[in-house]
């Protein structure tokens, strides 16, 4: 939870949101991190690297994608 709170100012800089409206959705954050038992597939590694939480949070466009998914009510925000 503390690692997610570090990104709240970055996510809030995307749109006109208050922290109180965003904090409620932080507790429901879901990230798709389940790795199959035969993990070393190149395609799966690429999926996690390209579309993962760290990659999304590293760019302004990625933070905008995450905020749009939060606002739309998606249960899974990233891979």
Residue, then its C-alpha position, 0 to 999 in steps of 0.5 A: x500500500x505504501x508503494x502505491x501512495x508514492x504514485x498518487x501525486x503523479x496519477x492526480x496530475x493527469x486530471x482534475x481529481x481530488x485525493x479523496x476521490x482517488x484514495x477510494x480506488x487505490x484500495x481496490x487496485x488490482x494488477x495482473x501478476x499471475x505468471x503461468x507455471x511455464x513462465x519463461x515464454x518470451x511473449x509473456x515476459x514482453x507483455x509484463x515488461x511492456x504493459x506492466x505497472x512499472x512501465x505505465x507509471x514511468x511515463x505521463x502517457x502511461x499514467x494517463x492510461x492508468x487513470x482512465x482505467x481507474x475512472x472507467x472502473x476496471x478491476x485490472x489496471x495493468x499486467 
